[in-house]
Amino acid sequence: MSITRAQVEQHNKKDDIWVVHENKVYDVTKFLEEHPGGEEVLLEYAGKDITIEFLTTQHSDDAVEMMVDYLVDKELVKEDHKTFTELQNEAPKSAVPAEGGALLPVVVLIFAIIIWYFYA
């Protein structure tokens, strides 16, 4: 039996949290207190698609493997499937890292070291 995104959205309370990741539905209610990033992260995305946030946040291999334990015995209906590109287009720009975004802090740090070296 398949479920819709609208049905997932109904599971958005602290005692009932479902999320969508890569078009699969997960019940992460029991993981709420164990989540290393804190329960507020899961509460913020309760009833929503977490694909972009999950893939752009560093998660261990263990975290990825643990997800199977929370998989709901239902598949998201095909009509509600979304590609990664569709999700990126829907996400706030702050949630989607720009190409080369990690390089900027390194450049700023190097520049600061050079200035410190010559002016200290």
C-alpha positions as CSV (number, residue, x, y, z in Angstrom):
1,M,0.0,0.0,0.0
2,S,1.4,3.4,-1.0
3,I,1.0,6.7,0.9
4,T,0.9,10.3,-0.2
5,R,3.0,13.3,0.8
6,A,-0.2,14.7,2.3
7,Q,-0.5,11.7,4.5
8,V,3.1,12.1,5.6
9,E,2.4,15.7,6.5
10,Q,-0.1,14.5,9.1
11,H,2.6,12.9,11.1
12,N,4.2,16.1,12.4
13,K,3.9,15.9,16.1
14,K,6.5,15.0,18.7
15,D,4.9,11.6,19.4
16,D,4.4,10.8,15.7
17,I,7.1,11.9,13.2
18,W,7.3,10.7,9.7
19,V,9.7,12.1,7.0
20,V,10.4,11.4,3.4
21,H,13.9,10.7,2.2
22,E,14.6,9.8,-1.5
23,N,10.9,9.0,-2.0
24,K,10.7,6.6,0.9
25,V,8.8,7.1,4.1
26,Y,10.4,6.8,7.6
27,D,8.8,6.9,11.0
28,V,11.6,8.5,13.1
29,T,9.5,9.0,16.3
30,K,11.6,6.5,18.3
31,F,14.8,8.1,17.1
32,L,13.9,11.6,18.4
33,E,15.8,11.4,21.6
34,E,18.8,9.6,20.0
35,H,19.3,12.0,17.1
36,P,22.9,13.4,17.6
37,G,21.8,16.8,16.2
38,G,19.1,17.1,18.8
39,E,15.4,16.5,18.7
40,E,14.6,20.0,17.4
41,V,16.1,19.1,14.0
42,L,13.7,16.2,13.6
43,L,10.8,18.3,14.9
44,E,11.6,21.0,12.4
45,Y,11.3,18.5,9.5
46,A,8.4,16.4,10.9
47,G,6.0,15.5,8.1
48,K,8.4,16.9,5.4
49,D,10.9,15.8,2.8
50,I,14.4,15.7,4.3
51,T,16.3,14.5,1.2
52,I,18.2,17.8,0.6
53,E,18.9,18.4,4.3
54,F,20.1,14.8,4.8
55,L,22.3,14.7,1.8
56,T,23.9,18.2,2.5
57,T,24.6,17.5,6.1
58,Q,27.4,15.2,7.1
59,H,26.0,11.8,8.2
60,S,28.0,8.7,9.0
61,D,27.7,5.4,7.2
62,D,26.1,4.1,10.4
63,A,23.4,6.8,10.2
64,V,22.6,5.8,6.7
65,E,22.5,2.1,7.6
66,M,20.2,2.9,10.6
67,M,17.6,4.4,8.4
68,V,16.4,1.0,7.3
69,D,15.2,0.4,10.9
70,Y,12.8,3.3,10.6
71,L,11.4,2.6,7.1
72,V,7.6,2.5,7.1
73,D,6.1,-0.5,5.5
74,K,4.7,1.7,2.8
75,E,6.0,3.3,-0.4
76,L,5.4,6.9,-1.4
77,V,2.9,7.0,-4.3
78,K,4.6,7.4,-7.7
79,E,2.7,10.6,-8.4
80,D,4.4,12.2,-5.3
81,H,7.9,11.1,-6.2
82,K,10.3,14.0,-6.7
83,T,13.8,14.1,-8.2
84,F,16.7,15.6,-6.4
85,T,16.6,18.5,-8.9
86,E,12.9,19.2,-8.1
87,L,13.7,19.2,-4.4
88,Q,16.6,21.5,-4.9
89,N,14.4,23.9,-6.8
90,E,11.8,23.9,-4.0
91,A,14.4,24.3,-1.2
92,P,15.3,27.7,0.3
93,K,18.6,28.8,-1.2
94,S,20.2,28.6,2.2
95,A,19.5,24.8,2.3
96,V,21.2,24.1,-1.0
97,P,25.0,24.6,-1.0
98,A,26.4,26.6,-3.8
99,E,29.2,25.0,-5.8
100,G,32.6,25.9,-4.3
101,G,30.8,27.1,-1.1
102,A,33.3,25.3,1.1
103,L,36.2,27.1,-0.6
104,L,35.3,30.6,0.6
105,P,36.2,30.1,4.3
106,V,39.5,28.6,3.3
107,V,40.3,31.6,1.1
108,V,39.3,34.0,3.8
109,L,41.5,32.1,6.4
110,I,44.5,32.2,4.1
111,F,44.0,35.9,3.4
112,A,43.7,36.6,7.2
113,I,46.9,34.7,7.9
114,I,48.8,36.7,5.2
115,I,47.6,40.0,6.6
116,W,48.5,38.9,10.1
117,Y,52.0,37.8,9.0
118,F,52.8,41.1,7.3
119,Y,51.2,43.5,9.8
120,A,51.7,41.8,13.1
